[in-house]
Amino acid sequence: MSDWIPVKQARLAESSGRPCEIRGWVRTRRDSKGGFSFIEINDGSSLGNLQVVAPAELDNYAGEIQRLTAGCSVVVRGELQASPAKGQATELHASAVRVLGWADPETYPLQKKRHSFEKLREWAHLRTRTNTLGAVMRVRDQICQSIHRFFHENGFLYVNTPIITASDCEGAGEMFRVTTLDLERLAKSGGPVDFSFDFFDKPTFLTVSGQLEGETYATSLGRIYTFGPTFRAENSNTSRHLAEFWMIEPEAAFFDLADNMQLAEQFLKQVFSECLQCCEEDMAFFDQRIEKGKIDQIRGVIDKPFEHMTYTEAIKVLETSGQKFDYDIAWGSDLQAEHERYLTEQHVGGPLILTDYPSTIKPFYMRVSDDEKTVAAMDVLVPGVGEIIGGSQREERLDVLRKRMAEQSLSEDEYGWYVDLRKYGTVPHAGFGLGLERAVQYVTGMANIRDVIPFPRTPGSAEF
C-alpha cells in the first residue's frame, strides 16, 4: 500500500498531519483512565518506537486492544500528529487497529525486563526484537552496504570464491571437513579412508579464506574483493572467536605494501564515517548504554592519520615500556592482543599499522623482504580491540614462492594452479582481510562477538 510507512519515517516531525498505516510488533501497552490506550509499536526500522493512541470508541477496543501484550503483531491505521510527550516528535492517533498475531504473555520470553546477552542467545530467533540486538543488526547492515559501496567506488569487482575447497590458505589445519562418506561405516572398518569414494574424489574442507582464489582473479581483472562466509575449526571458546564468520578480502594487482596500507586506511575511515552518519540513533544508544566514549573513539580512527611502525620497532617499544604483560615479548613471536592494545592505545593513542613481521610466523604467500628475515605483512591496529585488519603484499617471484612452499612442506602438485600465477605474467599484488563480525563488534562496543552475528556457531553450539 502506498500509505504504509515504516516506523522510522512515521517518527519524523515532518510526517505530522499525514494519514498512514504502520505494521509492527507491540513493545508495551498501558491503558489510560481517560478512555484510551497507549501502545508502543516497533517494526525494526529504527531503535525508537512509535506511540499509538487507541481510543475506546474503536470496535475492538475491549475485545482485542486491551488484550495486547508484548510480542503481538498489529496493523494500525490513523493520522500522525505532533506529540505533546517529551522525546517523541509524533504519535499515531488510531482509527483502526487490526491484530495479526497474538503472543501469550505466559510463554513469550521477551517480557519488559532486562535479559543477559547470554540468555538472549538461547532465543536467537527472537532476540533481534530487543533494542540492543536490533541496533546491532542495523549497524551490521550499514557496514555491509558501505563495504560494497567503497569497493565499487574504487574500481573493485565483487567475486564469489568457493566455500568448499581443497586448499588450506592459513596453513594451520583448523578446517572443517566436507564429506559424503558414511562415518559410522568408516569407524567400524578401521582401515584408511579411500577418498575415491567421496563426492569430490579428494579431501575437501570449508574455506578459511577466499584469498588464494581471489588472487587468481586479481591477476587477470586487476582489482577484486570477496565477501562471504569462512570457517575455522578452532576449539576456542572466547568472546572473540567464532567457527563461522564473514570475511571481506580485497586483492589488487600492481599494488605493493604501501598501496595496501593506504587502501586499508581509506577503507576503514569511509566505512566508519558512514556508520556514524547513517546510524546516528543506534550509535548514540551504543555510546550511552554499551560502551561510553565509543563514538569519540571511532571519530579518532576517522580523523587521525594512521601511524606506521615495523614489527621490530614495536618489539623495542614493548620491551622498554615498563608495562607488565601476561605474555612474554620476544622478537620472532607473534604479538598478543594485550601487546597490540598497548601499542595503539597507550603508545600511539590512535590507529597504527605494524609491518615487516618475521617470516617464520607468517604464511608462505607473503612477500619475503630483502633481509630474508621478514615479510611484507601488515596488521592494522585500532584502540579498543587491537588488530582489526591483517594483510600483505603477496610473493610474486616464482623461485622465492617455491622455496617458501618447500619450507612449509606444501606440495606444488596441490598448489600448481597458484604457482601458475607466477609462471605466466606475474605481477606484484597485495590484499588484506577484515572479519565483518570483528568490525561490527568494534563499532558497537559489544563485548562478545556472538552477539553481532545472527546465529553464532561456536564449539559445542550449532543451534537453529
Phi, psi and omega per residue, in radians:
M1 nan 2.501 -3.079
S2 -1.200 -0.456 -3.099
D3 -1.722 0.149 3.044
W4 -1.477 2.068 -3.073
I5 -2.199 2.688 3.098
P6 -1.255 2.728 3.121
V7 -1.009 -0.657 -3.137
K8 -0.972 -0.745 3.138
Q9 -1.302 -0.669 -3.117
A10 -1.112 -0.456 -3.092
R11 -1.383 -0.173 -3.112
L12 -1.298 2.479 -3.114
A13 -1.033 -0.622 -3.102
E14 -1.231 -0.178 3.090
S15 -1.448 -0.153 -3.114
S16 -1.030 2.393 -3.136
G17 1.586 0.008 -3.059
R18 -1.700 2.267 2.971
P19 -1.301 2.440 -3.083
C20 -2.793 3.062 3.023
E21 -2.243 2.379 3.043
I22 -2.165 2.680 -3.108
R23 -2.351 2.263 -3.113
G24 -3.061 -2.803 -3.081
W25 -2.049 2.479 -3.140
V26 -1.269 2.286 2.998
R27 -1.669 -0.845 3.111
T28 -2.574 2.824 3.001
R29 -2.510 2.367 3.015
R30 -2.384 2.462 -3.085
D31 -1.752 2.416 3.140
S32 -1.714 2.602 3.054
K33 -1.190 -0.260 -3.126
G34 -1.362 -0.016 3.070
G35 1.667 0.559 3.039
F36 -2.674 2.931 -3.127
S37 -2.109 2.528 3.010
F38 -1.773 2.120 -3.127
I39 -2.085 2.172 3.076
E40 -1.589 2.141 -3.084
I41 -2.049 2.424 3.051
N42 -2.366 2.419 3.124
D43 -2.073 0.187 3.117
G44 1.527 -0.121 -3.105
S45 -1.386 -0.285 -3.141
S46 -2.680 2.877 3.100
L47 -1.168 -0.778 -3.075
G48 -1.363 2.681 3.088
N49 -1.590 2.903 2.968
L50 -1.873 2.254 3.101
Q51 -1.464 2.225 3.075
V52 -1.851 2.286 3.053
V53 -1.800 1.944 -3.097
A54 -1.904 2.013 -3.089
P55 -1.383 2.721 -3.126
A56 -1.164 -0.283 -3.130
E57 -1.239 -0.247 3.138
L58 -1.124 2.469 -3.037
D59 -1.000 -0.634 -3.065
N60 -1.791 0.370 -3.070
Y61 -1.053 -0.945 -3.090
A62 -1.304 -0.643 -3.039
G63 -1.366 -0.521 -3.055
E64 -2.258 -0.893 -3.026
I65 -1.039 -0.739 -3.139
Q66 -1.317 -0.039 3.054
R67 -1.779 -0.056 -3.096
L68 -1.152 2.366 3.099
T69 -2.336 3.010 -3.132
A70 -0.948 2.324 3.095
G71 1.753 -0.337 3.108
C72 -1.146 2.522 3.096
S73 -1.810 2.436 -3.034
V74 -2.473 2.771 2.934
V75 -2.087 2.213 -3.085
V76 -2.166 2.263 3.037
R77 -1.950 2.594 3.131
G78 2.915 -2.766 -3.138
E79 -2.132 2.329 3.071
L80 -1.352 2.293 3.123
Q81 -2.272 2.711 3.067
A82 -1.047 2.372 -3.063
S83 -1.651 2.354 3.068
P84 -1.373 -0.225 -3.087
A85 -1.358 2.555 3.141
K86 -1.270 2.423 3.052
G87 1.609 -0.002 3.080
Q88 -2.483 2.385 -3.073
A89 -1.429 -0.578 -3.060
T90 -2.368 2.901 2.957
E91 -2.560 2.668 -3.083
L92 -1.771 2.057 3.081
H93 -1.546 1.924 -2.946
A94 -1.359 2.387 2.960
S95 -1.853 -0.267 3.090
A96 -2.787 2.388 3.071
V97 -2.235 2.113 3.136
R98 -2.010 2.229 3.134
V99 -1.561 2.171 3.114
L100 -1.621 -0.720 -3.093
G101 -2.604 2.399 3.129
W102 -1.609 2.734 3.060
A103 -2.297 1.969 -3.090
D104 -1.099 2.038 -3.106
P105 -1.130 -0.317 3.121
E106 -1.336 -0.435 -3.069
T107 -2.090 -0.337 -3.133
Y108 -1.157 2.103 -2.974
P109 -1.293 -0.406 -3.015
L110 -1.638 1.132 3.064
Q111 -1.358 2.998 -3.040
K112 -1.355 1.318 3.031
K113 -2.735 2.869 -3.100
R114 -1.388 2.321 3.047
H115 -2.038 2.510 3.073
S116 -1.193 2.672 3.099
F117 -1.098 -0.574 3.101
E118 -1.098 -0.745 3.106
K119 -1.145 -0.697 -3.123
L120 -1.105 -0.474 3.102
R121 -1.098 -0.429 3.085
E122 -1.234 -0.349 3.133
W123 -2.057 0.834 -3.075
A124 -1.037 -0.409 3.124
H125 -1.350 -0.229 -3.127
L126 -2.106 -0.264 -2.927
R127 -1.158 -0.364 3.120
T128 -1.294 -0.019 3.003
R129 -1.436 -0.101 3.056
T130 -1.483 2.760 -3.130
N131 -1.023 -0.832 -3.027
T132 -1.152 -0.890 -3.067
L133 -1.244 -0.548 3.034
G134 -1.105 -0.742 3.116
A135 -1.131 -0.697 3.112
V136 -1.012 -0.807 -3.066
M137 -1.242 -0.547 3.046
R138 -1.187 -0.701 3.090
V139 -1.155 -0.724 3.104
R140 -1.019 -0.794 3.120
D141 -1.059 -0.759 -3.128
Q142 -1.097 -0.738 3.119
I143 -1.068 -0.747 3.121
C144 -1.075 -0.779 3.128
Q145 -1.078 -0.727 -3.129
S146 -1.156 -0.651 3.124
I147 -1.066 -0.885 3.122
H148 -1.069 -0.744 -3.120
R149 -1.101 -0.772 -3.121
F150 -1.015 -0.865 -3.070
F151 -1.217 -0.644 3.087
H152 -1.132 -0.692 3.127
E153 -1.162 -0.395 -3.106
N154 -1.861 0.350 2.981
G155 1.366 0.406 3.110
F156 -1.673 2.437 3.112
L157 -1.665 2.325 -3.141
Y158 -1.383 2.115 -3.103
V159 -2.140 2.382 3.094
N160 -1.719 1.937 3.113
T161 -1.596 2.788 -3.004
P162 -1.205 2.542 3.035
I163 -1.480 -0.590 3.074
I164 -1.677 2.222 -3.043
T165 -2.559 2.784 3.028
A166 -1.824 0.012 -3.067
S167 -1.812 2.403 3.045
D168 -1.805 1.681 -3.049
C169 -1.089 -0.719 -3.044
E170 -1.502 -0.321 3.117
G171 1.309 0.182 -3.100
A172 -1.566 -0.277 3.111
G173 1.333 0.095 -3.107
E174 -1.584 1.242 -3.029
M175 -2.161 2.576 3.057
F176 -1.461 2.252 -3.140
R177 -1.400 2.493 3.052
V178 -1.929 2.134 -3.108
T179 -2.673 2.674 2.997
T180 -1.937 0.100 3.140
L181 -1.195 2.630 3.105
D182 -1.359 1.815 -3.035
L183 -1.178 -0.590 3.112
E184 -1.131 -0.743 3.123
R185 -1.166 -0.674 3.108
L186 -1.085 -0.745 -3.125
A187 -1.089 -0.641 -3.115
K188 -1.334 -0.485 -3.066
S189 -1.212 -0.636 -3.136
G190 1.293 -0.033 -3.106
G191 -1.683 3.061 3.101
P192 -1.205 2.698 -3.129
V193 -1.330 2.246 3.057
D194 -1.727 1.754 -3.044
F195 -1.291 -0.123 3.065
S196 -1.134 -0.335 3.101
F197 -1.584 -0.121 -3.128
D198 -1.460 2.899 -3.005
F199 -1.012 -0.765 -3.076
F200 -1.755 0.107 3.136
D201 1.127 0.237 3.136
K202 -2.806 2.862 3.046
P203 -1.117 2.260 3.111
T204 -2.311 2.762 -2.972
F205 -2.495 2.882 2.934
L206 -1.372 2.388 -2.998
T207 -1.158 2.527 2.985
V208 -1.713 -0.215 -3.130
S209 -2.975 2.546 3.055
G210 -1.668 0.204 -3.004
Q211 -1.077 -0.896 -3.045
L212 -1.056 -0.778 3.098
E213 -1.169 -0.603 3.086
G214 -1.076 -0.606 3.121
E215 -1.080 -0.579 -3.135
T216 -1.109 -0.602 3.137
Y217 -1.437 -0.596 3.097
A218 -1.103 -0.604 -3.104
T219 -1.474 0.262 2.994
S220 -2.391 -0.531 -3.103
L221 -1.891 -0.081 3.042
G222 1.643 -1.343 -3.105
R223 -2.208 2.163 3.123
I224 -2.388 2.879 2.960
Y225 -2.529 2.579 3.048
T226 -1.950 2.657 -3.131
F227 -2.657 1.741 -3.082
G228 -2.884 -3.140 -3.103
P229 -1.290 2.493 3.045
T230 -2.348 2.855 -2.944
F231 -2.422 2.443 3.070
R232 -2.332 2.108 3.097
A233 -1.514 0.902 -3.124
E234 -1.669 2.091 -3.064
N235 -1.407 1.202 -3.070
S236 -2.138 2.001 -3.096
N237 -1.785 1.182 -3.115
T238 -2.105 3.046 -3.137
S239 -1.378 -0.013 -3.092
R240 -2.017 0.004 -3.029
H241 -2.161 2.471 3.024
L242 -2.294 2.670 3.064
A243 -1.448 -0.426 3.100
E244 -2.296 2.218 -3.127
F245 -2.687 3.014 -3.080
W246 -1.910 2.392 -3.093
M247 -2.126 2.476 3.006
I248 -1.927 2.154 -3.066
E249 -2.379 1.655 3.020
P250 -1.348 2.636 3.090
E251 -2.513 2.291 -3.044
A252 -2.345 2.185 3.040
A253 -1.228 2.593 3.113
F254 1.199 0.267 3.045
F255 -1.680 2.440 2.953
D256 -1.882 -3.013 -3.080
L257 -1.090 -0.658 3.136
A258 -1.110 -0.742 3.091
D259 -1.083 -0.705 -3.108
N260 -1.111 -0.751 3.122
M261 -1.122 -0.729 3.135
Q262 -1.117 -0.729 3.125
L263 -1.082 -0.800 -3.120
A264 -1.078 -0.713 3.134
E265 -1.148 -0.820 3.128
Q266 -1.078 -0.695 -3.118
F267 -1.064 -0.913 -3.118
L268 -1.119 -0.720 -3.120
K269 -1.078 -0.758 -3.106
Q270 -1.223 -0.774 -3.124
V271 -1.087 -0.783 -3.137
F272 -1.182 -0.679 3.134
S273 -1.078 -0.800 -3.115
E274 -1.170 -0.535 3.108
C275 -1.144 -0.780 3.112
L276 -1.152 -0.624 -3.102
Q277 -1.288 -0.749 -2.975
C278 -1.628 -0.302 -3.112
C279 -2.114 0.778 -3.004
E280 -1.020 -0.811 -3.105
E281 -1.150 -0.789 3.138
D282 -1.136 -0.713 -3.126
M283 -1.182 -0.615 3.061
A284 -1.106 -0.649 3.093
F285 -1.093 -0.827 3.141
F286 -1.114 -0.666 -3.139
D287 -1.150 -0.591 -3.102
Q288 -1.529 -0.677 -2.955
R289 -1.840 -0.482 -3.018
I290 -1.846 -0.922 3.137
E291 -2.544 1.813 -3.129
K292 -1.115 2.380 -3.123
G293 1.542 0.064 -3.090
K294 -1.084 -0.743 -3.114
I295 -1.108 -0.757 3.106
D296 -1.095 -0.657 3.116
Q297 -1.097 -0.763 3.126
I298 -1.164 -0.700 3.108
R299 -1.089 -0.554 3.083
G300 -1.096 -0.663 3.096
V301 -1.204 -0.671 -3.121
I302 -1.211 -0.746 -2.971
D303 -1.520 -0.505 -3.044
K304 -1.576 2.403 2.991
P305 -1.110 2.461 3.126
F306 -1.267 2.232 3.073
E307 -1.434 2.737 -3.117
H308 -2.103 2.534 3.129
M309 -2.724 2.463 3.079
T310 -1.391 2.791 3.083
Y311 -0.991 -0.747 -3.119
T312 -1.088 -0.739 3.094
E313 -1.121 -0.670 3.138
A314 -1.116 -0.700 3.118
I315 -1.069 -0.735 3.127
K316 -1.118 -0.729 3.110
V317 -1.053 -0.793 -3.118
L318 -1.152 -0.711 -3.105
E319 -1.163 -0.529 -3.092
T320 -1.792 0.158 -3.043
S321 -1.292 -0.424 -3.034
G322 1.337 0.026 -3.135
Q323 -1.455 2.464 3.078
K324 -1.629 2.163 -3.133
F325 -1.988 2.655 3.096
D326 -1.235 -0.565 -3.117
Y327 -1.861 2.436 -3.132
D328 -1.157 2.677 3.118
I329 -1.920 2.183 3.105
A330 -2.718 2.443 3.109
W331 -1.089 2.252 -3.118
G332 1.843 -0.175 3.072
S333 -1.824 2.654 -3.118
D334 -1.255 2.563 3.099
L335 -1.351 2.463 3.097
Q336 -1.655 2.934 -3.113
A337 -0.998 -0.652 -3.126
E338 -1.147 -0.602 3.086
H339 -1.202 -0.789 -3.127
E340 -1.087 -0.734 -3.102
R341 -1.204 -0.619 3.073
Y342 -1.072 -0.781 -3.087
L343 -1.100 -0.797 -3.053
T344 -1.443 -0.584 -3.059
E345 -1.563 -0.730 -3.025
Q346 -1.798 -0.729 -3.088
H347 -1.369 -0.808 -3.078
V348 -1.695 -0.658 -3.093
G349 1.241 0.621 -3.130
G350 3.051 -3.023 -3.134
P351 -1.149 2.537 -3.044
L352 -2.497 2.414 3.040
I353 -1.957 2.094 3.061
L354 -1.654 2.448 -3.088
T355 -2.329 2.997 2.968
D356 1.036 1.094 3.115
Y357 -1.433 2.737 3.065
P358 -1.022 2.403 -3.104
S359 -1.129 -0.435 -3.067
T360 -1.223 -0.304 -3.101
I361 -1.948 0.188 -3.107
K362 -2.171 2.731 -3.088
P363 -1.141 2.896 -3.014
F364 -1.146 -0.404 -2.994
Y365 -1.476 -0.087 -3.106
M366 -1.436 2.450 -3.016
R367 -1.207 2.213 -3.138
V368 -1.309 2.326 -3.124
S369 -1.371 2.975 -3.102
D370 -1.088 -0.485 -3.138
D371 -1.325 -0.140 3.124
E372 1.054 0.221 3.092
K373 -1.945 -0.442 -3.084
T374 -2.127 2.938 3.091
V375 -2.204 2.795 -3.098
A376 -1.417 1.143 -3.135
A377 -1.798 2.810 3.080
M378 -2.548 2.529 2.958
D379 -2.221 2.275 3.085
V380 -1.671 2.135 -3.120
L381 -1.911 2.431 3.069
V382 -2.270 2.610 3.116
P383 -1.017 2.465 3.091
G384 1.818 -0.615 -3.114
V385 -2.295 -0.447 -3.006
G386 1.598 -2.263 -3.065
E387 -1.138 2.306 3.060
I388 -2.181 -0.388 3.096
I389 -2.377 2.432 3.008
G390 -2.261 2.420 -3.127
G391 -2.873 -3.024 -3.122
S392 -2.968 2.868 2.818
Q393 -1.418 2.422 -3.071
R394 -1.528 2.689 3.123
E395 -1.334 1.941 -3.100
E396 -1.724 -0.121 -3.098
R397 -1.554 2.148 -3.024
L398 -1.024 -0.821 -3.075
D399 -1.158 -0.689 -3.136
V400 -1.219 -0.694 3.102
L401 -1.062 -0.785 -3.141
R402 -1.077 -0.690 3.124
K403 -1.111 -0.763 -3.139
R404 -1.134 -0.686 3.119
M405 -1.130 -0.700 3.120
A406 -1.138 -0.688 3.120
E407 -1.072 -0.556 -3.107
Q408 -1.799 0.272 3.043
S409 0.978 0.717 3.090
L410 -1.701 2.316 -3.085
S411 -1.380 2.231 3.102
E412 -1.203 -0.416 3.082
D413 -1.103 -0.713 -3.123
E414 -1.313 -0.538 -3.096
Y415 -1.913 0.434 -3.107
G416 -1.014 -0.676 3.140
W417 -1.120 -0.588 3.130
Y418 -1.266 -0.676 3.097
V419 -1.130 -0.612 -3.139
D420 -1.011 -0.531 -3.140
L421 -1.101 -0.436 3.101
R422 -1.599 -0.308 3.115
K423 -1.400 -0.622 -2.961
Y424 -2.078 1.645 3.074
G425 1.238 0.791 -3.118
T426 -1.076 2.571 3.099
V427 -2.496 2.686 2.972
P428 -1.066 2.473 3.079
H429 -2.736 2.796 -3.045
A430 -2.670 2.855 3.113
G431 -2.981 3.112 3.129
F432 -2.633 2.996 3.118
G433 -2.246 2.425 3.054
L434 -2.237 2.162 3.035
G435 -1.353 2.122 -3.089
L436 -0.990 -0.787 -3.086
E437 -1.136 -0.617 3.078
R438 -1.092 -0.696 3.140
A439 -1.163 -0.760 3.138
V440 -1.144 -0.704 3.123
Q441 -1.079 -0.734 -3.141
Y442 -1.136 -0.826 -3.066
V443 -1.132 -0.699 -3.067
T444 -1.509 -0.380 -3.077
G445 1.408 0.142 3.132
M446 -1.109 2.360 -3.023
A447 -1.308 -0.517 -3.048
N448 -2.092 2.251 -3.095
I449 -1.122 -0.334 3.124
R450 -1.221 -0.221 -3.121
D451 -1.733 0.177 3.119
V452 -2.120 0.183 3.066
I453 -2.221 2.475 -3.036
P454 -0.958 -0.843 -3.100
F455 -2.341 1.661 -3.035
P456 -1.184 2.425 3.053
R457 -1.971 2.021 -3.095
T458 -2.395 2.928 3.132
P459 -0.919 2.197 3.106
G460 1.374 0.096 -3.080
S461 -2.451 1.987 3.037
A462 -2.440 0.901 -3.095
E463 -1.273 2.767 3.108
F464 1.131 nan nan
